[in-house]
Amino acid sequence: MGKKKKQAEQTGENFKKYDSAWKDVIEELLEPFLEFFFPDVHADIDFSKEIEFLSQELRKIAPDGTVGQRYADELIKVHLKDGSTKCIRIFIHLEIQGKSEVGFEERVFIYFYRIFDYHREEGTEVVSLVVLTDENKKYRPDEYRISRWGFDLRMKFPLVKLIDYKNKKKLRKKMETSTNPMAVVVKAQLKSYELKKADDKKKSTVKWELIRECYEKGYGKKEIDALFKFIDWLIRLPDDLTNQLAKRVLKLEEEYKMPYVTSFERLAEKRGEKRGEKRGEKRGEKRGEERGEERGMEKAKRETARELVKNGVDIDIIARATGLSREKIEELAESVH
């Protein structure tokens, strides 16, 4: 495989992960997302009624793949508080590459029309919202317009720029003081800009500060879990620093009496799965891959449990973090001591 092709594939994989990170945040924390960024929209939605995320529908509307790797788009069906039976489809354009783009406004219009036309017979309203992660404070594409010979078409859409939460005093204060979990999301995004050339030690320090803030603000398990996954995608650390961070977080949970056990169990399992997959692929056997996955996950769990035992973490918390039985953890504890 050529160097350029390999780099392109790695870039594509990074965008895919970034796309997934933002999609997860929107889907798991939709209500705080809209409340923080689009309060007028949030105020009119009836969150007691079913919220539908329409990824499959979006793929039918845009089957040609023109979305590309720059965006984490979401199509969401909601109901209003006004008692009407009419539903609203909200299309969220979330630009994730961090660069300004010629023709962005046209893209917003095209997707708006495709969704509108697809549901025209239902009489469904469509509203487009835009969130930009680029660092160019002058780039503000919030309107699509064609005007010639008396013909005038104008589409204006609400626009949020995350960089404004760094550059504008009022928004910066909102980010610092708000208890909305999206404030941590914005802060993590802004911190990621600063860490582009930082070493792993600095990244670990910033990641710890962001995670600690989640507990200090008293978020519940759902919020902390979603925030941790987002922060983990943005700020990647090698295994040794991740393990050190895991120990600190578990102690933090004990301190705040929040036995949530965030995503460390899943991180350990994923590492085990990846190791197992690689072993299985080398052998070229499906059976070897499956066994490799199982052994990899089990080994990762035992290693995590052993480290936590060494640091005096309570057995019940270790059991929740790793999925191992108390008996197995007690056996590991005896071998450690």
N, C-alpha and C positions, 0 to 999 in steps of 0.2 A: 504494500500500500504506500502511495506517495506521501511525502510529508504534508503537502498542501491539502490533500484529500483527508488525511488523518486529522489535521487541524480543523478542517471544516466540519468533520463529524463530531469532534469534541465540542466545537462551538455550538453546533446544533443540539447536542446532548445537554449542554449548560443552559441553553434557552428553554429546552423542554422542562428541565428541573425548575427553573425560575418561573416559567409559566405555571407549572403545577403548584409551586409555593403560593403564588398569588391567588390562583383559583381556589386552593384549599382555604385560604384566609377568607375570601369572599363567601364561599359556600358555608363555612362553619360559623362565621361571624357576620352574616349579612346585615342583621339589624344594627349592631354597633358601627359597621362599615358605612351604612347609609346615614346614620345619625351623625357621625363625625364629619363625613365629607359632603353629604347632600341632605341637610336637615329638613328642607322643604319637602323633599321626596319622602323621607322617613316619616314625617308628620302625617302624611295622607294614607300610608299603607296600613292595612289591617293585618297585623302579624299573627292574629289568632287563627287566621285562615291559612290553608295550605299554600306553601311557597314551592314552586316547581323550578328546578334548574334544567334547562332544555338544551343540553349539549348535543344530544342526538338530532334534535330539530335544527340546530345551528349548522350541523354538518350537511343536512339536506338542503338548507338554504344556500350554503356556500360550498358545494361539492368540489369545486375546482381548486381548492387549497390556496386561494389567494390571501388568506389570513397570514400565512407564512409563520416565521419564527419570531416576529417582532412583538406580538401581542398576546395577552392572556384575556381573550374575549369571553364574556358570560352573557347568556340570554336567560332571563328570569321572568317567570309569570307570577304576578301578584294581584291582590284584590285591594280595593279602596275601602276606606272607612265610611264613605258616604251612603252605603247601603245599596248601591247599584250592583247589578249583576255583571256589568262590564268588567273585564279583566284588563290589566295593563301588562305589556311585555317591555321590560327594561333591558336595553342592550348596553352593557358596560364595555367600553373600549379601554383596555389598560395596556398602554405602551410600555414594554419591558426592556427594550434594548438601550434606552438612555440616549437616543440621538434624535435630532429634529429630522423631519421628513417632508420633502416636497410632495404635495398632493394628499396630505393626510386628511384634510377637510373633505376632499372628494371621496375618500375611502369611507369616512363616517356616513356621508350621504348615501353611497351605494348600498352599504349594509342596512341602513335604515329603510331604504326603499325595498330591498329584497324581503326583509322581514314584514314590512307593511303589506306588500303585494301578496305574500304567502298567506296572510291571515285577513286579507281585505274582506272576504265574504262574511267573516265572523264579526266584523266591526271592531276588532281589537285595536286599541291605541298602542302606539309604539313610542317609547322615549329613549333617546340615546344620551348616555353620560360618558364623560371622558376623564381618565386619570393618566397623567404623564409623569414618568420618572426621570426624564432627562434633566441635565443641570444647566441648560440655557435659559436664563430667566427672561429673555426677550422673546422666546418662541412660545406663542400663545394662539394656536389655531383653534378658534372657538366658533367659526362661522364658515358656511359654504354658500357661495352666492354666484349666480349667473344673471347678468343684466345687459340686454341689448335690444334696440329697436322697440322699446316698449314692453319687452318681455322681462319679467323680474322674478327670480326664484331665490329665496333666502331661507337658509336653515341655520339657526343659532342653537348651540348646545352648551350645557353647563360644563365647565372645565376646572379640574383640580390639578395643580402642579405641586408635587411633593417638595420641591426645592424652596417653595415659598415659606415652608415651615422652618426654614433656616434663615431666610433673608428678610422676612417680615416680622417685626417685633410682636404684633398682635397674635399672629399664628404661632410664632415660636413659644409665646407664653401659654397659648392653648395646648400645645404639644406637651409642655413641661408640667402643666397643672391638671390636665384632664385625667379622669379615671377611666375613660373609654379605652379599651384595649387597642384600638387602632392608633392611639397616640404612641404606643410602643412600636407598632408596625412602622409608622413613619420615622420614628427615631432610629430604628434598626436600619431602615433603608438609607437614611442620611449618613449614619455611621459607616455603612458599607462603602460609601463614596470615599470617606476619609481613610479607609483601610486598604485601598487598592495596592499600595506599595508597602504596607506595614508587614512586619515579621509576625510569626505565629504567636510569639509571646504577647505582643500588643493585641492581636486579634482575640486571644484567649481572655485578656483582661476586659476588653470591651464586651465580649460575649457574656462574661460573668456578670458584669454590671447590668446588662439588659435583662438577663434572666432574673437576677436578684430583684430588679424593679417590679417584675411581674408578681412576685410574692409580696413585696412591700405594699403594693396597691390592692392586695387582697382579692385577686381574681380567683374564680372558681376553676375546677379541674378542666372544664371544656375550654375556657379561655386560655389557661396556661398551656394546655396541650397544643392548641392551635398556634399560639405565639412561639412556643419553643420550636415547633417544626419549621416555622417561617424563619426564625433567627438562625436555626441550624443550616438551612439552605443558603442563607446569605453569607454567613461567616463559617467557613469550613476549617476544621482543625485536624491535625494528625491524631491517630488513635491514642497516643500516650497523653496528650493534652485533653482529649475528650474524656478519657477515663478519670483524669484528675478533676475535671470539671464536674463529672457525674458524682464523685464523692462529695464535693462541696455542696452541690444542689440537694443531695439526699440529706445532708446534715441541716441544710437550710429548711427543708421540709419538716424535719424534726423540731427545729427551733420555732417555726411558725405553726406547728401542729397541723400541717397540711400534708397528710400522707397520700399525695396524688400520684407519685411516681410517674414523672412525665414521660418523655419519649426515649429514655435511655434503654429500656428493655427492647424496644423496637430497633434502636440503633445497633445494639449488640446482635440481635437476630439477623438484621440485614447484612452486617459484616460477615456473620457466619454463613449466610446464604451465598454471598458473593464468593467467599473462599471455596465453599462447596461446589458452586457452579463451575468455577475455574478448574477444580480438580476433576469434576465430572466431564468437562469438555475435553480436557487433555486425554482422558481415557477413551473418550468417544463413545461412552456407554450411558444410556439413560439411567440404568440402575446405579452406576457409579455417581452420577449427578445427584440422584435423590439421596443416596447414602451420604454423599459429601455434604449436602445441605443440612441433613439431620445432625451429622456429627459436628459440623461447623457451628450450628446454632447452639447445640448442647455445650460444646467447648466454650463458646463465648459467654454463655450463661454462667458456667462454673467459674470462669476467670473473673467475671464481674462480681459474683458472690464472694469469691475468695478475697478480693481486694476490699470489699465492703466489710467483711468480717474483720480483716486486719485493722480497719479504721473504727471498729466498735459500733457499727450501725446495727440497730435492732433487727433481730431475725425476721420478725413479721414484715418489716419494711423491705428487707432483702427478698423475701418470698414474693412480695407484690411486684418488686422491681424486675425480678428475673423469671418468675413463673416456676421456680424450683420448689419442691416440698420442704417443709421444716426439717424432716428427717435428713434429707440430703444436705441441707445447709448445716445442720448440726454435725454431720460427718465431716464436712469441709472444715468446720470450725475446729474440730479435734485435730485434724491434720495440720492446721495452721498453728495451733498452740502446742 
